């Protein structure tokens, strides 16, 4: 029957009807020029997909003479999309673009810059978050530095010289990037050499955050953090009660809670200072140490008591028995009756007095088994 025939184009038509509408994104590529920007004509703009199963470039287009570009693509709701432009050897990325059909993201502006190895970079802000000493006897420090490139050129590293660097605290141990997921610098672009942190990644105009983490000894009574070149505002958050910033010009504010832990916030400016100093209270005695001290003191007490008791017993055992002393006194009395000269009688009298005194001591000293 003619009505039972099946149209071979029907499945294809259903696929077309069910397919999601394409996503539209557009914008401009501009370059910093003084306090203004100029269009970058002919710049290659790359569309990137960042998904769970796959990621990488999916399309490329060229900006027109006014730096404008546009893309149309089928978006995956589980992926993110962003744009990039390479200029003067540096790759510049946009923020993730909107991928909702019907709401095109047409206002994307990708800002690029020329490069320089001498563009000034300073530390606009620095935040030191210092924990209380833990069971391992150390404090954890999160050192959050906001770098500021206020010029129009991207600072780059050349001739093996870093694009930025600063001194680390002398007490810092196991220095590393705090969180690779949050860091705006890759681990390969940051090096720790001796007492310094060195950044070899390009630093484009604007702000970038460098977040470090390290440990300092928990028994330390003070912590001195060298200020990075050009540092302006400094914030110090201290978890340990009694800890304080002793550098002049810093003021304490109310305690704030982070992750269920209380930190007191100190605020100040670095100015011309070369370091910021924090002091900690004298370390208290932990329960484990207190128990150990109690055991040691108790043991010493028993040892002293045992030695005193043994000494007394030895003294008592070495002393003459009272009956023996009484017998010696009686013999002296008999000898005194037969003494013919006054000198002999005087000698026997003195000896008798000595024996009488010794007898009195013997009678006053408890004897073992008495």
C-alpha positions as CSV (number, residue, x, y, z in Angstrom):
1,X,0.0,0.0,0.0
2,X,1.2,3.5,-0.8
3,X,0.3,4.7,2.8
4,X,2.7,2.1,4.3
5,X,5.7,3.3,2.4
6,X,8.4,4.9,4.7
7,X,10.1,8.2,3.7
8,X,13.9,7.7,4.0
9,X,14.4,11.4,4.7
10,X,12.1,11.4,7.8
11,X,14.8,10.3,10.3
12,X,17.2,12.9,9.1
13,X,14.5,15.6,9.4
14,X,13.8,14.5,13.0
15,X,17.5,14.8,13.8
16,X,17.6,18.3,12.4
17,X,14.5,19.3,14.3
18,X,15.8,17.9,17.6
19,X,19.3,19.4,17.3
20,X,20.1,22.3,19.7
21,X,20.3,25.7,18.1
22,X,23.8,27.0,17.5
23,X,25.4,29.3,20.1
24,X,26.6,32.7,18.8
25,X,29.6,34.6,20.3
26,X,31.4,37.6,18.9
27,X,33.6,40.4,20.0
28,X,36.8,42.5,19.3
29,X,40.5,42.1,19.7
30,X,42.3,45.3,20.9
31,X,45.8,46.3,21.9
32,X,46.7,48.6,24.8
33,X,48.1,51.9,23.5
34,X,48.7,54.4,26.3
35,X,45.5,55.0,28.1
36,X,43.5,53.8,25.1
37,X,43.2,50.7,22.9
38,X,43.5,50.2,19.2
39,X,42.0,47.4,17.1
40,X,44.1,44.5,16.1
41,X,43.3,43.7,12.5
42,X,43.7,40.1,11.1
43,X,44.4,38.6,14.6
44,X,43.8,34.8,14.7
45,X,41.1,34.1,17.3
46,X,40.8,30.5,18.5
47,X,37.7,28.9,20.1
48,X,38.5,26.4,22.8
49,X,36.3,23.7,24.4
50,X,37.1,22.6,27.9
51,X,35.1,19.5,28.8
52,X,35.4,16.4,31.0
53,X,36.2,14.0,28.2
54,X,37.9,16.2,25.8
55,X,39.4,19.7,25.5
56,X,41.2,21.8,22.9
57,X,40.7,24.2,20.0
58,X,37.6,23.5,17.9
59,X,37.5,26.5,15.5
60,X,39.6,29.5,14.3
61,X,38.7,32.7,12.6
62,X,40.4,36.0,11.7
63,X,39.5,39.4,13.0
64,X,38.5,42.0,10.4
65,X,40.1,45.4,9.9
66,X,38.2,46.7,13.0
67,X,39.4,43.7,15.1
68,X,35.9,42.2,15.1
69,X,35.3,38.4,15.0
70,X,32.4,36.0,15.5
71,X,31.7,32.3,16.0
72,X,28.7,30.0,15.7
73,X,29.0,26.6,17.3
74,X,27.0,23.7,18.9
75,X,27.5,23.9,22.6
76,X,27.8,21.0,25.0
77,X,26.1,21.9,28.4
78,X,28.9,19.9,30.2
79,X,31.7,21.9,28.7
80,X,33.1,25.5,29.0
81,X,34.2,27.6,26.1
82,X,36.8,30.4,25.9
83,X,38.7,32.3,23.3
84,X,42.4,33.1,22.8
85,X,44.6,35.3,20.7
86,X,48.4,35.1,20.3
87,X,50.2,38.4,20.2
88,X,53.9,39.1,20.3
89,X,54.6,35.6,21.4
90,X,52.1,35.6,24.3
91,X,48.8,33.8,24.5
92,X,45.9,35.9,25.8
93,X,42.6,34.2,26.9
94,X,39.2,35.5,27.5
95,X,36.9,34.6,30.4
96,X,34.5,31.7,29.6
97,X,31.9,32.8,27.1
98,X,28.2,32.2,27.5
99,X,27.0,29.1,25.8
100,X,23.2,29.5,26.2
101,X,21.3,29.4,22.9
102,X,19.1,32.5,22.4
103,X,21.4,34.7,24.5
104,X,24.5,35.3,22.3
105,X,27.6,36.6,24.0
106,X,28.6,39.3,21.5
107,X,30.5,41.7,23.8
108,X,33.7,39.8,24.3
109,X,36.8,42.0,24.3
110,X,40.2,40.3,24.2
111,X,42.9,42.7,25.2
112,X,46.5,42.0,24.1
113,X,49.7,44.0,24.7
114,X,53.2,44.3,23.4
115,X,56.0,42.9,25.5
116,X,58.8,44.3,27.5
117,X,61.4,42.8,29.9
118,X,61.5,46.0,31.9
119,X,57.7,46.7,32.4
120,X,57.3,47.7,36.1
121,X,55.5,45.1,38.3
122,X,54.8,45.6,41.9
123,X,53.0,43.8,44.8
124,X,49.8,45.8,45.2
125,X,48.5,43.7,48.1
126,X,49.8,41.0,50.4
127,X,47.9,38.8,52.8
128,X,49.6,36.5,55.3
129,X,47.3,33.9,57.0
130,X,49.2,32.2,59.8
131,X,47.7,29.3,61.7
132,X,48.3,28.3,65.3
133,X,51.0,25.6,65.9
134,X,49.7,22.1,65.2
135,X,50.6,18.7,66.7
136,X,53.6,18.5,64.5
137,X,55.1,21.6,66.1
138,X,54.7,23.9,63.0
139,X,52.5,26.7,61.8
140,X,51.1,26.8,58.3
141,X,51.4,30.1,56.4
142,X,49.4,31.1,53.3
143,X,51.2,33.9,51.5
144,X,48.8,35.6,49.0
145,X,50.5,38.3,46.8
146,X,48.6,40.4,44.3
147,X,50.9,41.5,41.5
148,X,50.1,44.7,39.7
149,X,51.3,45.6,36.1
150,X,50.1,49.1,35.8
151,X,51.7,49.7,32.4
152,X,50.6,48.9,28.8
153,X,53.2,46.2,28.1
154,X,53.3,42.6,29.3
155,X,56.3,41.9,31.5
156,X,58.3,38.9,30.1
157,X,61.3,37.0,31.3
158,X,64.4,37.2,29.1
159,X,68.0,36.1,29.3
160,X,67.1,33.6,32.1
161,X,66.0,36.6,34.3
162,X,62.6,36.2,36.0
163,X,59.7,38.5,35.2
164,X,59.2,39.1,39.0
165,X,60.9,37.9,42.2
166,X,60.9,38.5,45.9
167,X,62.6,37.3,49.1
168,X,61.0,34.6,51.2
169,X,61.0,34.6,55.1
170,X,64.1,33.0,56.5
171,X,62.0,30.5,58.5
172,X,59.9,29.3,55.5
173,X,60.0,25.5,55.0
174,X,58.5,23.4,52.2
175,X,57.5,26.4,50.1
176,X,55.1,25.6,47.3
177,X,52.1,27.0,45.3
178,X,49.2,26.9,47.7
179,X,46.6,25.5,45.2
180,X,47.3,24.7,41.5
181,X,43.6,25.0,40.8
182,X,43.4,28.6,42.1
183,X,46.8,29.8,41.0
184,X,47.1,32.1,38.0
185,X,50.7,30.8,37.5
186,X,51.6,27.2,36.6
187,X,54.0,25.3,38.8
188,X,56.5,25.2,35.9
189,X,56.6,29.0,35.8
190,X,57.4,29.5,39.5
191,X,60.8,28.6,41.0
192,X,62.0,28.6,44.6
193,X,65.7,29.2,44.8
194,X,67.3,29.5,48.3
195,X,65.5,32.4,50.0
196,X,63.7,33.7,46.9
197,X,60.5,33.0,44.8
198,X,61.0,33.7,41.1
199,X,58.2,34.0,38.5
200,X,59.1,33.3,34.9
201,X,55.6,33.5,33.4
202,X,54.5,36.7,31.5
203,X,52.7,39.2,33.6
204,X,50.1,41.1,31.4
205,X,48.8,44.6,32.3
206,X,46.4,44.4,35.2
207,X,46.5,42.2,38.3
208,X,47.6,38.5,38.9
209,X,47.6,36.5,42.1
210,X,50.4,34.4,43.4
211,X,49.4,32.2,46.3
212,X,52.2,30.4,48.2
213,X,52.1,28.0,51.2
214,X,54.9,27.1,53.6
215,X,55.5,26.2,57.2
216,X,57.4,27.9,60.0
217,X,58.5,26.4,63.4
218,X,55.7,26.4,66.0
219,X,58.2,27.2,68.8
220,X,59.3,30.5,67.1
221,X,58.5,33.6,69.1
222,X,58.6,35.9,66.1
223,X,58.1,35.7,62.3
224,X,59.7,38.3,60.0
225,X,58.3,38.5,56.4
226,X,60.3,40.5,53.9
227,X,58.2,42.9,51.9
228,X,58.1,42.4,48.2
229,X,59.3,45.4,46.1
230,X,56.5,48.1,45.8
231,X,54.2,46.4,48.3
232,X,51.3,48.7,49.3
233,X,48.6,47.2,51.6
234,X,49.4,44.3,53.9
235,X,46.9,42.1,55.8
236,X,47.9,39.7,58.5
237,X,45.4,37.1,59.9
238,X,46.5,35.4,63.1
239,X,44.8,32.3,64.5
240,X,46.8,32.0,67.7
241,X,45.4,34.0,70.7
242,X,47.9,36.6,71.9
243,X,49.8,36.7,68.6
244,X,50.2,40.2,67.2
245,X,51.8,42.3,64.5
246,X,54.5,44.4,66.2
247,X,55.5,46.5,63.2
248,X,54.4,50.1,63.8
249,X,51.4,51.3,61.9
250,X,49.4,48.1,62.0
251,X,46.0,48.0,63.7
252,X,43.9,45.0,64.7
253,X,40.2,44.6,63.8
254,X,37.5,42.2,64.9
255,X,38.1,38.5,64.7
256,X,36.7,36.8,61.6
257,X,35.9,33.2,61.1
258,X,37.2,31.1,58.2
259,X,36.6,27.5,57.8
260,X,35.3,27.3,61.4
261,X,38.5,28.8,62.7
262,X,38.9,32.3,64.3
263,X,41.5,34.7,62.9
264,X,42.3,38.2,64.1
265,X,42.9,40.6,61.2
266,X,45.7,43.2,61.3
267,X,45.9,45.9,58.6
268,X,48.7,48.3,57.6
269,X,50.8,49.6,54.8
270,X,54.3,48.4,53.9
271,X,55.5,51.9,52.9
272,X,59.3,52.0,53.0
273,X,59.6,49.0,55.4
274,X,61.7,46.1,54.3
275,X,59.8,43.6,56.5
276,X,56.7,42.9,58.6
277,X,57.2,41.4,62.0
278,X,54.8,39.2,64.0
279,X,55.2,38.0,67.5
280,X,53.8,34.9,69.1
281,X,53.1,34.2,72.8
282,X,55.4,31.8,74.7
283,X,54.4,28.2,73.8
284,X,52.3,26.5,76.4
285,X,52.9,22.9,77.7
286,X,51.0,20.3,75.8
287,X,49.1,17.5,77.5
288,X,51.6,15.0,76.2
289,X,54.6,17.0,77.5
290,X,52.8,17.7,80.9
291,X,52.2,13.9,81.3
292,X,55.9,13.2,80.5
293,X,57.0,15.8,83.0
294,X,54.7,14.3,85.7
295,X,56.2,10.9,85.1
296,X,59.8,12.2,85.2
297,X,59.2,14.2,88.4
298,X,57.4,11.3,90.1
299,X,60.3,9.0,89.2
300,X,62.8,11.4,90.5
301,X,60.8,11.7,93.8
302,X,60.9,8.0,94.3
303,X,64.6,7.8,93.5
304,X,65.4,10.5,96.1
305,X,63.2,8.9,98.7
306,X,64.9,5.5,98.1
307,X,68.4,7.0,98.4
308,X,67.5,8.9,101.7
309,X,66.0,5.7,103.2
310,X,69.0,3.6,102.1
311,X,71.4,6.2,103.6
312,X,69.6,6.2,106.9
313,X,69.5,2.4,107.1
314,X,73.3,2.3,106.4
315,X,74.0,4.9,109.1
316,X,71.8,3.0,111.6
317,X,73.6,-0.3,110.7
318,X,77.0,1.2,111.1
319,X,76.3,2.9,114.5
320,X,77.4,0.9,117.6
321,X,74.6,-0.8,119.5
322,X,73.5,1.1,122.8
323,X,74.3,-2.1,124.9
324,X,77.8,-2.1,123.5
325,X,78.3,1.6,124.4
326,X,76.9,1.1,127.9
327,X,79.4,-1.8,128.4
328,X,82.3,0.5,127.3
329,X,81.2,3.2,129.8
330,X,81.1,0.6,132.6
331,X,84.6,-0.5,131.8
332,X,85.9,3.1,131.9
333,X,84.3,3.5,135.3
334,X,86.3,0.5,136.6
335,X,89.5,1.7,135.0
336,X,89.0,5.1,136.7
337,X,88.9,3.5,140.1
338,X,92.4,2.0,139.5
339,X,93.9,5.2,137.9
340,X,96.9,6.4,139.9
341,X,97.6,9.8,138.2
342,X,95.3,12.8,137.7
343,X,96.2,12.9,133.9
344,X,95.0,9.3,133.5
345,X,91.8,10.0,135.3
346,X,91.2,13.2,133.2
347,X,91.7,11.2,130.0
348,X,89.2,8.5,131.1
349,X,86.7,11.2,132.0
350,X,86.8,12.8,128.6
351,X,86.4,9.4,126.9
352,X,83.4,8.6,129.1
353,X,81.7,11.9,128.1
354,X,82.2,11.1,124.5
355,X,80.7,7.6,124.9
356,X,77.8,9.0,126.9
357,X,77.0,11.4,124.0
358,X,77.3,8.7,121.4
359,X,74.9,6.5,123.6
360,X,72.4,9.3,123.6
361,X,72.4,9.6,119.8
362,X,72.2,5.8,119.4
363,X,69.1,5.7,121.7
364,X,67.5,8.5,119.7
365,X,68.1,6.9,116.3
366,X,65.5,4.3,115.3
367,X,67.2,1.0,114.5
368,X,66.1,-1.5,111.8
369,X,63.9,-4.1,113.4
370,X,63.3,-2.0,116.6
